[in-house]
Amino acid sequence: MPGLLPDHAIRAHALGSGMIEPFVEQQKAEGMISYGLSSYGYDARLAPEFMVFTNVDNALVDPKEFSKKSFVERNVTECVIPPNSFALSRTVEYFRIPRDVLVICLGKSTYARCGLIVNVTPLEPGWEGHVTLEISNTTPLPAKVYANEGIAQFLFFKGSSQCEVSYADRSGKYMGQRGVTLPRIKT
């Protein structure tokens, strides 16, 4: 039946077809920002890989010719994002989206209440990979994020039937991405 998938359906997909790996079957929240399966979604964790935006080299931000010189790479358990800036990271979890499911991502309220916004485009039917996350610090102060804790909630919408052409069928440019993936143009 089409609509938003509840916890038991998300669990069935995760355990049956590996939709989410590793999969945490219940919310973990003690002393940390929560992650794991929730009533109608899955709260993914932030990996300890960060690319923090910097303008030290006066690089131009161009999505067609993106330069790694715009970032400083960090592998840390806590990352400080400069004021009015952003960092790229990824989910700990690897996702495999079924052909009849579309996934929308929303930031966690704990971070949103601190002025940190998580932006992710929809995970299309047939796509798989680590999700690259853009975390914007909208405040005039430095802000900290925590690796291996919750960062965003993913909502799974089942369509009335499978799509004719999936992300995998059209060889999408971000198919199978591992690690933090910078912008790219299909060639």
VOMAR-515999 format. One record per residue (C-alpha): residue number from 1; residue in one letter; x, y, z. Coordinates in pm, 1 decimal. Each point is the difference from the previous one (the first is absolute). Layout:
BEGIN
<r><num>NUM</num><residuo>a</residuo><X>X</X><Y>Y</Y><Z>Z</Z></r>
...
! end
This chain:
BEGIN
<r><num>1</num><residuo>m</residuo><X>0.0</X><Y>0.0</Y><Z>0.0</Z></r>
<r><num>2</num><residuo>p</residuo><X>142.1</X><Y>342.9</Y><Z>-96.3</Z></r>
<r><num>3</num><residuo>g</residuo><X>86.4</X><Y>261.3</Y><Z>262.8</Z></r>
<r><num>4</num><residuo>l</residuo><X>247.0</X><Y>68.8</Y><Z>278.8</Z></r>
<r><num>5</num><residuo>l</residuo><X>165.9</X><Y>-320.6</Y><Z>124.1</Z></r>
<r><num>6</num><residuo>p</residuo><X>-41.2</X><Y>-79.9</Y><Z>372.2</Z></r>
<r><num>7</num><residuo>d</residuo><X>271.2</X><Y>-148.3</Y><Z>222.1</Z></r>
<r><num>8</num><residuo>h</residuo><X>-86.8</X><Y>-365.4</Y><Z>-70.9</Z></r>
<r><num>9</num><residuo>a</residuo><X>12.2</X><Y>52.8</Y><Z>-379.9</Z></r>
<r><num>10</num><residuo>i</residuo><X>331.7</X><Y>188.0</Y><Z>22.1</Z></r>
<r><num>11</num><residuo>r</residuo><X>137.1</X><Y>-285.0</Y><Z>214.4</Z></r>
<r><num>12</num><residuo>a</residuo><X>-121.1</X><Y>-260.9</Y><Z>-250.8</Z></r>
<r><num>13</num><residuo>h</residuo><X>172.7</X><Y>183.3</Y><Z>-289.4</Z></r>
<r><num>14</num><residuo>a</residuo><X>318.6</X><Y>57.6</Y><Z>200.7</Z></r>
<r><num>15</num><residuo>l</residuo><X>33.1</X><Y>-357.7</Y><Z>117.2</Z></r>
<r><num>16</num><residuo>g</residuo><X>-139.3</X><Y>-164.3</Y><Z>-314.6</Z></r>
<r><num>17</num><residuo>s</residuo><X>172.2</X><Y>189.5</Y><Z>-281.2</Z></r>
<r><num>18</num><residuo>g</residuo><X>271.1</X><Y>196.1</Y><Z>183.6</Z></r>
<r><num>19</num><residuo>m</residuo><X>-172.8</X><Y>335.6</Y><Z>-52.9</Z></r>
<r><num>20</num><residuo>i</residuo><X>197.3</X><Y>146.7</Y><Z>294.9</Z></r>
<r><num>21</num><residuo>e</residuo><X>338.2</X><Y>-137.2</Y><Z>113.9</Z></r>
<r><num>22</num><residuo>p</residuo><X>90.1</X><Y>-3.3</Y><Z>280.7</Z></r>
<r><num>23</num><residuo>f</residuo><X>-357.4</X><Y>6.2</Y><Z>129.7</Z></r>
<r><num>24</num><residuo>v</residuo><X>-85.6</X><Y>95.9</Y><Z>359.6</Z></r>
<r><num>25</num><residuo>e</residuo><X>-342.4</X><Y>-148.9</Y><Z>87.6</Z></r>
<r><num>26</num><residuo>q</residuo><X>-90.7</X><Y>243.5</Y><Z>277.1</Z></r>
<r><num>27</num><residuo>q</residuo><X>73.8</X><Y>357.6</Y><Z>97.5</Z></r>
<r><num>28</num><residuo>k</residuo><X>326.7</X><Y>52.8</Y><Z>188.4</Z></r>
<r><num>29</num><residuo>a</residuo><X>-8.1</X><Y>326.1</Y><Z>193.7</Z></r>
<r><num>30</num><residuo>e</residuo><X>169.4</X><Y>-30.4</Y><Z>338.9</Z></r>
<r><num>31</num><residuo>g</residuo><X>249.0</X><Y>287.5</Y><Z>32.8</Z></r>
<r><num>32</num><residuo>m</residuo><X>7.8</X><Y>64.7</Y><Z>-375.8</Z></r>
<r><num>33</num><residuo>i</residuo><X>-198.6</X><Y>133.9</Y><Z>-293.5</Z></r>
<r><num>34</num><residuo>s</residuo><X>-238.9</X><Y>-283.5</Y><Z>-83.8</Z></r>
<r><num>35</num><residuo>y</residuo><X>33.1</X><Y>-237.3</Y><Z>-292.8</Z></r>
<r><num>36</num><residuo>g</residuo><X>-159.4</X><Y>-322.5</Y><Z>-125.2</Z></r>
<r><num>37</num><residuo>l</residuo><X>-349.0</X><Y>-111.8</Y><Z>-97.3</Z></r>
<r><num>38</num><residuo>s</residuo><X>-287.0</X><Y>230.0</Y><Z>100.1</Z></r>
<r><num>39</num><residuo>s</residuo><X>-377.6</X><Y>-28.0</Y><Z>-45.7</Z></r>
<r><num>40</num><residuo>y</residuo><X>-6.0</X><Y>115.6</Y><Z>-363.7</Z></r>
<r><num>41</num><residuo>g</residuo><X>363.8</X><Y>54.2</Y><Z>-90.9</Z></r>
<r><num>42</num><residuo>y</residuo><X>362.5</X><Y>-75.6</Y><Z>62.3</Z></r>
<r><num>43</num><residuo>d</residuo><X>241.6</X><Y>237.8</Y><Z>172.3</Z></r>
<r><num>44</num><residuo>a</residuo><X>339.6</X><Y>-42.0</Y><Z>-166.0</Z></r>
<r><num>45</num><residuo>r</residuo><X>337.4</X><Y>66.7</Y><Z>160.4</Z></r>
<r><num>46</num><residuo>l</residuo><X>269.1</X><Y>243.6</Y><Z>-102.2</Z></r>
<r><num>47</num><residuo>a</residuo><X>328.4</X><Y>-163.0</Y><Z>-107.4</Z></r>
<r><num>48</num><residuo>p</residuo><X>330.2</X><Y>140.0</Y><Z>134.7</Z></r>
<r><num>49</num><residuo>e</residuo><X>103.6</X><Y>125.7</Y><Z>-346.5</Z></r>
<r><num>50</num><residuo>f</residuo><X>-37.0</X><Y>374.3</Y><Z>-52.7</Z></r>
<r><num>51</num><residuo>m</residuo><X>83.3</X><Y>249.0</Y><Z>-270.5</Z></r>
<r><num>52</num><residuo>v</residuo><X>-30.3</X><Y>347.5</Y><Z>153.7</Z></r>
<r><num>53</num><residuo>f</residuo><X>-49.6</X><Y>288.7</Y><Z>-241.0</Z></r>
<r><num>54</num><residuo>t</residuo><X>275.9</X><Y>260.2</Y><Z>1.0</Z></r>
<r><num>55</num><residuo>n</residuo><X>92.7</X><Y>290.1</Y><Z>-221.6</Z></r>
<r><num>56</num><residuo>v</residuo><X>371.0</X><Y>9.0</Y><Z>81.2</Z></r>
<r><num>57</num><residuo>d</residuo><X>99.6</X><Y>-37.1</Y><Z>-367.1</Z></r>
<r><num>58</num><residuo>n</residuo><X>-274.7</X><Y>229.3</Y><Z>-137.9</Z></r>
<r><num>59</num><residuo>a</residuo><X>-143.7</X><Y>-291.5</Y><Z>-198.9</Z></r>
<r><num>60</num><residuo>l</residuo><X>-310.4</X><Y>52.7</Y><Z>-208.4</Z></r>
<r><num>61</num><residuo>v</residuo><X>-295.6</X><Y>-226.6</Y><Z>80.3</Z></r>
<r><num>62</num><residuo>d</residuo><X>-95.2</X><Y>-147.1</Y><Z>-337.1</Z></r>
<r><num>63</num><residuo>p</residuo><X>-211.0</X><Y>-319.3</Y><Z>-6.9</Z></r>
<r><num>64</num><residuo>k</residuo><X>130.6</X><Y>-82.7</Y><Z>-351.3</Z></r>
<r><num>65</num><residuo>e</residuo><X>366.5</X><Y>31.7</Y><Z>99.3</Z></r>
<r><num>66</num><residuo>f</residuo><X>5.0</X><Y>-48.9</Y><Z>373.8</Z></r>
<r><num>67</num><residuo>s</residuo><X>334.7</X><Y>32.4</Y><Z>174.0</Z></r>
<r><num>68</num><residuo>k</residuo><X>96.1</X><Y>-198.5</Y><Z>310.5</Z></r>
<r><num>69</num><residuo>k</residuo><X>204.0</X><Y>310.0</Y><Z>93.3</Z></r>
<r><num>70</num><residuo>s</residuo><X>-327.3</X><Y>143.6</Y><Z>135.2</Z></r>
<r><num>71</num><residuo>f</residuo><X>12.1</X><Y>-245.7</Y><Z>291.2</Z></r>
<r><num>72</num><residuo>v</residuo><X>215.4</X><Y>-109.4</Y><Z>290.1</Z></r>
<r><num>73</num><residuo>e</residuo><X>-31.4</X><Y>-373.8</Y><Z>66.0</Z></r>
<r><num>74</num><residuo>r</residuo><X>-38.1</X><Y>-129.3</Y><Z>355.3</Z></r>
<r><num>75</num><residuo>n</residuo><X>-45.7</X><Y>-349.4</Y><Z>145.4</Z></r>
<r><num>76</num><residuo>v</residuo><X>-123.8</X><Y>77.5</Y><Z>350.9</Z></r>
<r><num>77</num><residuo>t</residuo><X>-272.1</X><Y>-100.6</Y><Z>246.4</Z></r>
<r><num>78</num><residuo>e</residuo><X>-103.4</X><Y>364.6</Y><Z>51.8</Z></r>
<r><num>79</num><residuo>c</residuo><X>8.5</X><Y>256.2</Y><Z>-279.4</Z></r>
<r><num>80</num><residuo>v</residuo><X>-26.4</X><Y>376.2</Y><Z>43.1</Z></r>
<r><num>81</num><residuo>i</residuo><X>-170.1</X><Y>177.5</Y><Z>-289.7</Z></r>
<r><num>82</num><residuo>p</residuo><X>98.4</X><Y>367.7</Y><Z>-32.8</Z></r>
<r><num>83</num><residuo>p</residuo><X>-266.1</X><Y>272.9</Y><Z>27.8</Z></r>
<r><num>84</num><residuo>n</residuo><X>-214.5</X><Y>47.4</Y><Z>-311.5</Z></r>
<r><num>85</num><residuo>s</residuo><X>175.2</X><Y>-288.8</Y><Z>-170.9</Z></r>
<r><num>86</num><residuo>f</residuo><X>-58.8</X><Y>-369.2</Y><Z>-65.8</Z></r>
<r><num>87</num><residuo>a</residuo><X>157.9</X><Y>-342.8</Y><Z>1.2</Z></r>
<r><num>88</num><residuo>l</residuo><X>-54.2</X><Y>-311.1</Y><Z>-206.8</Z></r>
<r><num>89</num><residuo>s</residuo><X>-10.8</X><Y>-339.3</Y><Z>164.3</Z></r>
<r><num>90</num><residuo>r</residuo><X>-180.6</X><Y>-327.3</Y><Z>-60.8</Z></r>
<r><num>91</num><residuo>t</residuo><X>-218.2</X><Y>-251.9</Y><Z>174.9</Z></r>
<r><num>92</num><residuo>v</residuo><X>148.2</X><Y>-297.7</Y><Z>180.8</Z></r>
<r><num>93</num><residuo>e</residuo><X>-277.2</X><Y>-201.8</Y><Z>-164.1</Z></r>
<r><num>94</num><residuo>y</residuo><X>8.9</X><Y>-122.3</Y><Z>-360.1</Z></r>
<r><num>95</num><residuo>f</residuo><X>-343.6</X><Y>16.8</Y><Z>-166.0</Z></r>
<r><num>96</num><residuo>r</residuo><X>-147.9</X><Y>-216.7</Y><Z>-279.1</Z></r>
<r><num>97</num><residuo>i</residuo><X>-331.1</X><Y>149.4</Y><Z>-110.5</Z></r>
<r><num>98</num><residuo>p</residuo><X>-262.2</X><Y>-235.6</Y><Z>-150.9</Z></r>
<r><num>99</num><residuo>r</residuo><X>-148.2</X><Y>82.4</Y><Z>-342.2</Z></r>
<r><num>100</num><residuo>d</residuo><X>-335.5</X><Y>91.4</Y><Z>152.7</Z></r>
<r><num>101</num><residuo>v</residuo><X>128.2</X><Y>224.4</Y><Z>282.5</Z></r>
<r><num>102</num><residuo>l</residuo><X>105.0</X><Y>366.7</Y><Z>14.1</Z></r>
<r><num>103</num><residuo>v</residuo><X>180.9</X><Y>132.3</Y><Z>307.3</Z></r>
<r><num>104</num><residuo>i</residuo><X>-14.5</X><Y>353.2</Y><Z>140.5</Z></r>
<r><num>105</num><residuo>c</residuo><X>246.6</X><Y>121.6</Y><Z>263.5</Z></r>
<r><num>106</num><residuo>l</residuo><X>-62.9</X><Y>257.8</Y><Z>271.5</Z></r>
<r><num>107</num><residuo>g</residuo><X>241.5</X><Y>135.8</Y><Z>259.5</Z></r>
<r><num>108</num><residuo>k</residuo><X>-21.2</X><Y>-95.0</Y><Z>367.9</Z></r>
<r><num>109</num><residuo>s</residuo><X>-181.0</X><Y>250.1</Y><Z>223.5</Z></r>
<r><num>110</num><residuo>t</residuo><X>289.2</X><Y>8.2</Y><Z>249.2</Z></r>
<r><num>111</num><residuo>y</residuo><X>232.1</X><Y>145.0</Y><Z>-264.6</Z></r>
<r><num>112</num><residuo>a</residuo><X>-270.5</X><Y>216.0</Y><Z>-163.3</Z></r>
<r><num>113</num><residuo>r</residuo><X>-59.6</X><Y>170.7</Y><Z>335.7</Z></r>
<r><num>114</num><residuo>c</residuo><X>370.8</X><Y>89.7</Y><Z>1.7</Z></r>
<r><num>115</num><residuo>g</residuo><X>-15.3</X><Y>160.5</Y><Z>-345.5</Z></r>
<r><num>116</num><residuo>l</residuo><X>149.3</X><Y>-299.8</Y><Z>-181.6</Z></r>
<r><num>117</num><residuo>i</residuo><X>-181.6</X><Y>-104.2</Y><Z>-315.5</Z></r>
<r><num>118</num><residuo>v</residuo><X>49.3</X><Y>-335.7</Y><Z>-175.9</Z></r>
<r><num>119</num><residuo>n</residuo><X>-63.9</X><Y>-5.7</Y><Z>-373.9</Z></r>
<r><num>120</num><residuo>v</residuo><X>-34.2</X><Y>-318.7</Y><Z>-204.0</Z></r>
<r><num>121</num><residuo>t</residuo><X>-173.6</X><Y>-49.2</Y><Z>-333.7</Z></r>
<r><num>122</num><residuo>p</residuo><X>-251.8</X><Y>-287.3</Y><Z>-26.5</Z></r>
<r><num>123</num><residuo>l</residuo><X>136.5</X><Y>-353.6</Y><Z>-21.8</Z></r>
<r><num>124</num><residuo>e</residuo><X>-151.5</X><Y>-124.3</Y><Z>-323.7</Z></r>
<r><num>125</num><residuo>p</residuo><X>-132.1</X><Y>-348.8</Y><Z>-76.0</Z></r>
<r><num>126</num><residuo>g</residuo><X>288.0</X><Y>-232.5</Y><Z>-86.7</Z></r>
<r><num>127</num><residuo>w</residuo><X>271.0</X><Y>225.3</Y><Z>150.3</Z></r>
<r><num>128</num><residuo>e</residuo><X>256.6</X><Y>-137.4</Y><Z>242.5</Z></r>
<r><num>129</num><residuo>g</residuo><X>293.8</X><Y>138.5</Y><Z>194.9</Z></r>
<r><num>130</num><residuo>h</residuo><X>106.7</X><Y>199.0</Y><Z>301.6</Z></r>
<r><num>131</num><residuo>v</residuo><X>-203.3</X><Y>319.3</Y><Z>17.9</Z></r>
<r><num>132</num><residuo>t</residuo><X>210.9</X><Y>315.5</Y><Z>-30.2</Z></r>
<r><num>133</num><residuo>l</residuo><X>-132.2</X><Y>255.4</Y><Z>248.4</Z></r>
<r><num>134</num><residuo>e</residuo><X>33.5</X><Y>376.7</Y><Z>-17.7</Z></r>
<r><num>135</num><residuo>i</residuo><X>-10.1</X><Y>153.0</Y><Z>348.9</Z></r>
<r><num>136</num><residuo>s</residuo><X>-41.5</X><Y>378.7</Y><Z>3.8</Z></r>
<r><num>137</num><residuo>n</residuo><X>81.9</X><Y>209.7</Y><Z>303.9</Z></r>
<r><num>138</num><residuo>t</residuo><X>-238.6</X><Y>294.5</Y><Z>-33.2</Z></r>
<r><num>139</num><residuo>t</residuo><X>119.0</X><Y>162.3</Y><Z>323.0</Z></r>
<r><num>140</num><residuo>p</residuo><X>266.4</X><Y>268.3</Y><Z>57.6</Z></r>
<r><num>141</num><residuo>l</residuo><X>175.1</X><Y>-244.1</Y><Z>238.2</Z></r>
<r><num>142</num><residuo>p</residuo><X>205.0</X><Y>-317.3</Y><Z>-53.3</Z></r>
<r><num>143</num><residuo>a</residuo><X>-216.2</X><Y>-313.4</Y><Z>35.4</Z></r>
<r><num>144</num><residuo>k</residuo><X>89.8</X><Y>-358.7</Y><Z>87.5</Z></r>
<r><num>145</num><residuo>v</residuo><X>-137.6</X><Y>-322.6</Y><Z>-147.9</Z></r>
<r><num>146</num><residuo>y</residuo><X>63.6</X><Y>-351.1</Y><Z>130.1</Z></r>
<r><num>147</num><residuo>a</residuo><X>106.9</X><Y>-301.0</Y><Z>-204.4</Z></r>
<r><num>148</num><residuo>n</residuo><X>-169.8</X><Y>-336.0</Y><Z>61.1</Z></r>
<r><num>149</num><residuo>e</residuo><X>-312.3</X><Y>172.8</Y><Z>133.2</Z></r>
<r><num>150</num><residuo>g</residuo><X>-328.1</X><Y>91.6</Y><Z>-169.4</Z></r>
<r><num>151</num><residuo>i</residuo><X>6.4</X><Y>272.7</Y><Z>-265.2</Z></r>
<r><num>152</num><residuo>a</residuo><X>-313.5</X><Y>-36.7</Y><Z>-214.5</Z></r>
<r><num>153</num><residuo>q</residuo><X>-322.1</X><Y>-197.4</Y><Z>-34.2</Z></r>
<r><num>154</num><residuo>f</residuo><X>-79.3</X><Y>-188.3</Y><Z>-320.1</Z></r>
<r><num>155</num><residuo>l</residuo><X>-366.5</X><Y>-52.3</Y><Z>-96.0</Z></r>
<r><num>156</num><residuo>f</residuo><X>-84.4</X><Y>-281.9</Y><Z>-242.8</Z></r>
<r><num>157</num><residuo>f</residuo><X>-292.9</X><Y>46.1</Y><Z>-240.0</Z></r>
<r><num>158</num><residuo>k</residuo><X>-125.9</X><Y>-305.7</Y><Z>-187.3</Z></r>
<r><num>159</num><residuo>g</residuo><X>-144.5</X><Y>72.6</Y><Z>-343.8</Z></r>
<r><num>160</num><residuo>s</residuo><X>-311.0</X><Y>-163.0</Y><Z>-142.3</Z></r>
<r><num>161</num><residuo>s</residuo><X>227.5</X><Y>-200.1</Y><Z>-236.4</Z></r>
<r><num>162</num><residuo>q</residuo><X>361.7</X><Y>-22.7</Y><Z>-105.8</Z></r>
<r><num>163</num><residuo>c</residuo><X>133.5</X><Y>282.7</Y><Z>-214.2</Z></r>
<r><num>164</num><residuo>e</residuo><X>73.2</X><Y>-69.5</Y><Z>-368.2</Z></r>
<r><num>165</num><residuo>v</residuo><X>354.8</X><Y>137.3</Y><Z>18.0</Z></r>
<r><num>166</num><residuo>s</residuo><X>195.7</X><Y>-5.1</Y><Z>325.9</Z></r>
<r><num>167</num><residuo>y</residuo><X>310.0</X><Y>195.9</Y><Z>100.0</Z></r>
<r><num>168</num><residuo>a</residuo><X>204.1</X><Y>-316.4</Y><Z>-62.6</Z></r>
<r><num>169</num><residuo>d</residuo><X>-156.4</X><Y>-47.7</Y><Z>-346.3</Z></r>
<r><num>170</num><residuo>r</residuo><X>114.7</X><Y>344.4</Y><Z>-112.2</Z></r>
<r><num>171</num><residuo>s</residuo><X>346.8</X><Y>-49.5</Y><Z>156.6</Z></r>
<r><num>172</num><residuo>g</residuo><X>-33.7</X><Y>298.3</Y><Z>231.7</Z></r>
<r><num>173</num><residuo>k</residuo><X>327.3</X><Y>181.7</Y><Z>70.9</Z></r>
<r><num>174</num><residuo>y</residuo><X>-16.2</X><Y>-58.8</Y><Z>376.1</Z></r>
<r><num>175</num><residuo>m</residuo><X>-84.0</X><Y>-370.5</Y><Z>-21.3</Z></r>
<r><num>176</num><residuo>g</residuo><X>193.7</X><Y>-215.2</Y><Z>247.0</Z></r>
<r><num>177</num><residuo>q</residuo><X>180.0</X><Y>293.0</Y><Z>162.1</Z></r>
<r><num>178</num><residuo>r</residuo><X>214.9</X><Y>-77.6</Y><Z>301.9</Z></r>
<r><num>179</num><residuo>g</residuo><X>138.3</X><Y>264.5</Y><Z>228.2</Z></r>
<r><num>180</num><residuo>v</residuo><X>-66.5</X><Y>372.4</Y><Z>-39.4</Z></r>
<r><num>181</num><residuo>t</residuo><X>-69.4</X><Y>69.4</Y><Z>-367.3</Z></r>
<r><num>182</num><residuo>l</residuo><X>57.3</X><Y>344.5</Y><Z>-151.2</Z></r>
<r><num>183</num><residuo>p</residuo><X>-218.7</X><Y>145.8</Y><Z>-278.7</Z></r>
<r><num>184</num><residuo>r</residuo><X>51.6</X><Y>-153.1</Y><Z>-342.1</Z></r>
<r><num>185</num><residuo>i</residuo><X>-137.1</X><Y>36.0</Y><Z>-351.3</Z></r>
<r><num>186</num><residuo>k</residuo><X>-89.8</X><Y>-306.1</Y><Z>-203.3</Z></r>
<r><num>187</num><residuo>t</residuo><X>232.2</X><Y>-35.1</Y><Z>-297.4</Z></r>
! end
